Amino acid sequence: MPKHDLLFGLFGLSYYESDFVVQHKLLKREMSDYKDFLYGLKSKWTDKKKEEFFRKHINSTVEDADSYLFSCEKLIMYIEEARKLKEI
């Protein structure tokens, strides 16, 4: 049995992964792109007021988003375990 379905394999997604897992991976990838963009901006900001804004608002918001993604990952894991228990 192949590991990847042709359609899913083109996008690097496993045929056997649930929608939750696939969506979470895409969201993590998108969040990583946003963080790269934000931290790229930060390096261009030499003004103290802009640096303070970044430290005060952007850093804490990015930390919140990372925490949310981690919690989602745990929830997905528990949902998958519950599905397996239901099948038994």
Secondary structure, DSSP 8 states (H G I E B T S, - for coil): --SS-HHHHHTT--TTS-HHHHHHHHHHHHHHHHHHHHHHHHHH---HHHHHHIIIIIHHHHHHHHHHHHHHHHHHHHHHHHHHHHH-
